[in-house]
């Protein structure tokens, strides 16, 4: 399932990249006009995961601030807090902490009537600093019977890279935007407690593997 999701994301990125090359000539001409940066900021909050947290184990609060560097390139910073549990395959664990992401994205396709609307792709470097606790970790006993061990709470950190593919559209004529994106993620490095691979990494997700997929549905405001 995870592999299929990553394939769909990569395939979509490829398709959008191809079709975005077939822009009208006047759009290409406008891209060549020299862009002068003026301070600008767009602040957004992920309302989808905030709402899901009301009915699930995961409590995820995250938002972003982005700035348009030139006509198509935007810099972005994400900040958030994540709290979750993992109860599967004999494990019983919980973790919570802060995370941050830094990166940027490029507008692949721009609305001719509003160059802030369109599809984009980009990437981020991310890190999480959190507290984890294992109430049960499965181990093999002397006669191969099921045995679990508990570990005291500990402070850990993890780092990952993630791609992003999404779209941004203005809400009527206001300064509000809807920003939706998916994020294939790869866990590059993590600290460990007694050589135990983390089952939960705040901001990265709940996974026993190196890959996972994120999704956010944001309401943003442009200043």
Secondary structure, DSSP 8 states (H G I E B T S, - for coil): -HHHHHHHHHHHHHHHHHHTT---HHHHHHHTS--------EEEEEHHHHHHTTTSS-EEEEEEEEEE-SSSEEEEEEEEEEEEEEEETTEEEEEEEEEEEEEEEEEEEEETTEEEEEEEEEEEEEEEEEEEEEEEEEEE-TTS-EEEEEEEEEEEEEEEEEEEEEEEEE-TTSSEEEEEEEEEEEEEEE--BTTB--SEETTTEE-SSSEEEEEEEEEEEE-
